[in-house]
């Protein structure tokens, strides 16, 4: 089997990270006990990658992120995790790259860490959660972060997490209103969608078009609710002006025209994003994704080790079985999009890029 695939959704944990989470009562990630994952080692990933023809994995930190309730601890752990990931990329060149974890919602610390990770450690981009301590992407408090990423035309890998506000997610199955359903099953999907909705309605995607955003799990529920993820600010303002007697009430035709324009605007923004296939490689999702974007906006994701090796098989087998993609489109998804998205000078993809040119 030729090693050519690039996995953009591949996670890391370190014993120190798991230990620090346990100190604040966090022993699960999306309902999955961290004890099941704490023995993970980079060589475990390499073995799985070799078995499934994956040349490179871009490492990132999953939910629950740096939820210590302590800004200093979050900064310390962000640096530790980024150094660890960079060490993997140095030790196994061409096999690993990484998205830097940022100590948000501390904006100043996040800006400092992103500069260090991108400029010194050679990160391929940054990792963001759908919300950081209850602050969603698109919130004005994160404006400086997006401005900085936009200036760099940086890649931002967006991973879902649960919503517990400013509270540490230490309760069993934290964030899920249904105790019997793991929070990662539904809440992850919905929280990605909330983040995207806020990125659109806040105008963040328009203001910072150079940030190249990858959405995990094919964008969560974005594909289903795309018609609802619109910026209604102009419509709401017009209606309120009419209700206050300062303007003529808009006609149904006017409102319909504005709704259609806002919907098309939202679709255009969604078509500018990237989507990975982690736990999403089934005909229903892939069909919807294919109707929204071309293969050049889709990337392979496996969610290993959280999804275990079965998650890797699910993604690859699902892509292979989906009849809507031809051989060229599958190759684009499995490596081509990533080779375009990440410069060939990045250590994480240099070896494959050179092979492509030969």
C-alpha positions in Angstrom: 0.0 0.0 0.0 1.3 3.4 -1.0 1.6 5.9 1.9 0.0 9.0 0.4 -2.9 10.0 2.7 -2.9 13.1 4.9 -5.1 13.0 8.1 -5.9 16.5 9.3 -8.0 15.3 12.3 -5.6 13.4 14.6 -5.3 14.1 18.3 -2.7 14.1 21.0 -2.7 13.6 24.7 0.1 13.7 27.2 0.2 12.2 30.7 0.7 15.7 32.1 -2.3 17.0 30.3 -4.6 14.2 31.5 -3.2 14.6 35.0 -3.8 18.3 35.1 -7.4 17.8 33.9 -8.0 15.2 36.5 -6.9 17.7 39.2 -9.9 20.0 38.3 -12.3 17.0 38.1 -12.2 16.6 34.3 -11.9 12.9 33.5 -14.0 12.8 30.3 -13.8 14.3 26.8 -17.2 14.4 25.2 -18.3 11.6 27.4 -15.3 9.4 26.6 -13.3 8.5 29.7 -9.8 9.9 29.3 -8.4 6.9 31.2 -9.1 5.0 27.9 -6.8 7.2 26.0 -4.0 8.2 28.5 -1.7 5.4 27.4 -1.6 6.8 23.8 1.8 7.2 22.3 2.9 8.7 19.0 4.1 5.2 17.9 0.6 4.0 18.3 -0.5 6.6 15.8 2.3 5.6 13.4 1.4 2.0 13.6 -2.3 2.8 12.7 -1.2 5.2 10.0 1.1 2.6 8.4 -1.7 0.0 8.5 -4.0 2.3 6.6 -1.8 4.1 4.2 -1.7 7.5 6.0 1.6 9.3 5.3 1.1 12.3 7.5 -1.1 13.2 10.5 -1.7 16.8 11.6 -1.9 16.6 15.4 -4.3 18.7 17.5 -5.8 18.9 21.0 -9.4 17.8 21.2 -12.1 18.8 23.7 -12.1 19.7 26.6 -9.1 21.8 25.7 -7.4 23.9 28.4 -10.4 24.0 30.7 -8.5 24.5 34.0 -10.2 27.6 35.3 -6.7 29.0 35.7 -5.2 31.3 33.0 -1.6 30.6 34.1 -2.1 26.8 34.0 -3.7 27.1 30.5 -0.7 29.1 29.2 1.7 26.6 30.7 -0.1 23.6 29.3 -0.5 25.2 25.8 3.2 25.6 25.7 3.8 22.0 26.9 1.4 20.5 24.4 2.8 22.6 21.5 6.4 21.6 22.4 5.3 18.0 22.5 3.6 18.1 19.1 6.6 20.0 17.6 8.8 17.3 19.0 6.8 14.6 17.2 7.2 16.5 13.9 11.0 16.8 14.4 11.4 13.2 15.5 9.3 11.7 12.7 9.7 14.3 9.8 7.0 14.0 7.2 4.8 11.8 9.4 3.5 14.5 11.8 2.6 18.2 11.7 0.4 20.0 14.2 -2.2 22.7 14.8 -1.1 24.8 17.8 -3.4 24.8 20.9 -4.0 28.4 22.1 -4.8 29.4 25.7 -8.1 31.1 24.9 -10.1 33.0 26.0 -7.0 34.8 27.1 -6.5 36.8 23.9 -3.1 38.3 24.7 -1.7 34.9 25.7 -3.2 33.3 22.6 -1.6 35.9 20.3 1.7 35.3 21.9 1.5 31.5 21.8 0.3 31.5 18.1 3.3 33.6 17.1 5.7 31.3 18.9 4.0 28.1 17.6 3.8 29.3 14.0 7.2 31.1 13.8 9.4 29.1 16.0 7.9 25.6 16.3 6.7 25.4 12.7 3.0 24.7 13.4 0.9 24.1 10.3 -1.9 26.3 11.7 -3.8 26.8 15.0 -6.5 24.7 16.6 -9.6 26.4 17.9 -12.6 25.0 19.8 -16.1 26.0 18.9 -16.3 27.8 22.2 -13.7 28.7 24.8 -15.2 28.8 28.3 -18.5 29.8 26.8 -17.1 32.4 24.4 -17.9 31.4 20.8 -15.9 31.9 17.8 -17.1 35.1 16.2 -17.4 36.9 19.5 -16.0 40.4 19.5 -13.6 39.3 22.3 -11.8 37.2 19.7 -11.5 39.9 17.1 -7.7 40.4 17.6 -7.1 36.7 17.2 -8.9 36.5 13.9 -7.2 39.7 12.7 -3.8 38.2 13.4 -4.7 34.9 11.7 -6.1 36.8 8.7 -2.8 38.8 8.3 -1.0 35.4 8.1 -3.6 33.7 6.0 -3.3 31.0 8.6 -5.1 27.7 8.8 -7.5 27.4 11.7 -8.7 23.9 12.5 -12.0 24.2 14.4 -12.9 21.3 16.7 -16.2 21.1 18.7 -16.5 21.0 22.4 -19.4 21.1 24.9 -21.0 24.2 26.3 -20.8 24.6 30.0 -20.3 28.4 30.0 -17.5 29.5 32.3 -17.9 26.3 34.4 -15.2 23.6 34.2 -16.8 20.6 32.5 -16.2 18.2 35.4 -19.7 16.7 35.7 -20.3 13.2 34.2 -21.2 13.7 30.5 -20.8 17.4 30.9 -22.7 19.5 28.4 -25.3 16.9 27.5 -28.9 17.6 28.6 -29.7 13.9 28.1 -27.7 11.9 30.6 -27.8 8.7 28.6 -26.3 10.3 25.4 -22.6 11.0 25.3 -22.1 14.7 24.7 -19.9 14.1 21.7 -22.7 12.4 19.9 -25.0 15.4 19.6 -23.5 18.4 21.4 -20.3 18.4 19.4 -22.3 18.5 16.2 -24.5 21.3 17.5 -21.7 23.4 19.0 -19.8 23.5 15.7 -23.0 24.7 14.1 -23.4 27.4 16.8 -19.8 28.6 16.2 -20.4 28.8 12.4 -23.7 30.6 12.9 -21.9 33.2 15.1 -19.0 33.5 12.6 -21.5 34.4 9.9 -23.9 36.6 11.9 -21.1 38.6 13.5 -19.5 39.3 10.1 -16.2 37.6 11.2 -16.0 35.5 8.0 -16.5 38.5 5.8 -14.0 40.7 7.7 -11.3 38.0 7.8 -11.6 36.1 4.5 -7.9 35.0 4.5 -8.3 32.7 7.6 -8.6 29.2 6.1 -11.0 27.4 8.4 -11.3 23.7 8.5 -14.5 22.4 10.2 -14.4 19.1 12.0 -16.9 16.3 11.3 -18.1 17.8 8.0 -19.2 21.0 9.8 -21.5 19.3 12.3 -25.1 20.2 11.5 -24.1 23.1 9.2 -25.1 21.1 6.1 -28.6 20.5 7.4 -29.2 24.0 8.8 -27.4 26.1 6.2 -30.6 28.0 5.3 -30.8 29.2 9.0 -27.2 30.3 9.4 -27.8 33.7 7.9 -27.0 37.2 8.9 -30.5 38.7 9.7 -29.2 42.0 11.0 -30.4 44.1 8.1 -33.8 42.5 8.1 -34.3 42.8 11.8 -33.2 46.5 11.7 -35.7 47.3 8.9 -38.6 45.6 10.8 -37.7 47.3 14.0 -37.6 50.7 12.3 -41.1 50.0 10.9 -42.4 48.8 14.3 -41.1 52.1 15.8 -43.0 54.1 13.2 -39.8 55.4 11.6 -40.1 53.6 8.3 -42.7 52.0 6.1 -43.4 48.4 6.9 -41.5 46.2 4.4 -43.7 44.2 2.0 -43.6 40.4 2.0 -41.8 40.6 -1.4 -39.1 42.8 0.1 -38.6 40.6 3.1 -38.4 37.5 0.8 -35.9 39.2 -1.4 -33.7 40.1 1.6 -34.0 36.6 3.0 -32.9 35.0 -0.3 -30.0 37.4 -0.6 -28.9 36.7 3.0 -29.2 33.0 2.4 -27.1 33.1 -0.8 -24.6 35.2 1.1 -24.4 32.6 3.8 -23.9 29.8 1.3 -21.1 31.7 -0.4 -19.3 32.0 3.0 -19.9 28.3 3.7 -18.5 27.4 0.3 -15.3 29.2 1.3 -14.7 26.9 4.3 -13.0 23.5 4.4 -14.6 20.3 5.9 -13.0 17.1 7.2 -14.5 13.6 7.0 -14.0 12.5 10.6 -16.9 10.3 11.7 -18.8 11.7 8.7 -18.0 9.4 5.8 -21.5 8.1 5.1 -23.6 8.6 2.0 -26.0 11.1 3.7 -23.3 13.5 4.9 -21.0 13.1 1.9 -23.9 13.7 -0.5 -24.8 16.9 1.3 -21.2 18.0 1.5 -20.7 17.3 -2.2 -23.7 19.5 -3.1 -22.2 22.3 -1.1 -18.4 22.2 -2.0 -16.1 20.5 -4.4 -13.6 17.8 -3.4 -11.0 20.5 -3.2 -12.7 21.8 0.0 -12.8 18.4 1.7 -10.1 16.7 3.7 -9.5 13.3 5.2 -10.0 13.2 9.0 -10.0 10.1 11.3 -10.4 11.4 14.9 -7.8 8.9 16.1 -7.2 8.0 18.9 -10.6 9.2 20.3 -12.4 7.3 17.6 -9.9 4.4 17.9 -8.8 2.4 14.9 -12.4 1.7 13.9 -12.8 5.5 13.3 -9.9 5.3 10.8 -11.5 2.4 9.0 -14.9 4.1 9.0 -13.5 7.2 7.3 -11.5 5.3 4.7 -14.1 2.7 4.0 -16.9 5.2 3.8 -15.0 7.3 1.3 -14.1 4.2 -0.8 -17.8 3.1 -0.8 -19.4 6.4 -1.6 -20.4 6.2 -5.3 -20.6 10.0 -5.7 -16.8 10.4 -5.8 -14.6 9.2 -8.6 -11.1 8.1 -8.1 -9.7 11.6 -8.8 -12.0 13.2 -6.2 -11.1 10.6 -3.6 -7.4 11.3 -4.2 -8.1 15.0 -3.8 -9.9 14.4 -0.5 -7.3 12.0 0.9 -4.3 14.2 0.1 -4.7 16.7 -2.7 -6.7 19.3 -0.8 -4.1 19.2 2.1 -1.2 19.6 -0.3 -2.9 22.7 -1.7 -3.9 24.1 1.7 -0.5 23.7 3.3 2.6 25.1 1.7 5.2 22.6 0.5 7.7 24.2 2.8 5.8 22.9 5.9 7.7 20.0 7.5 4.4 18.2 7.8 3.8 17.8 4.1 7.3 18.4 2.5 8.0 14.8 1.9 4.7 14.1 0.2 4.9 17.3 -1.9 8.3 16.4 -3.1 7.0 12.9 -4.1 4.1 14.5 -6.0 6.6 16.5 -8.1 8.7 13.5 -9.0 
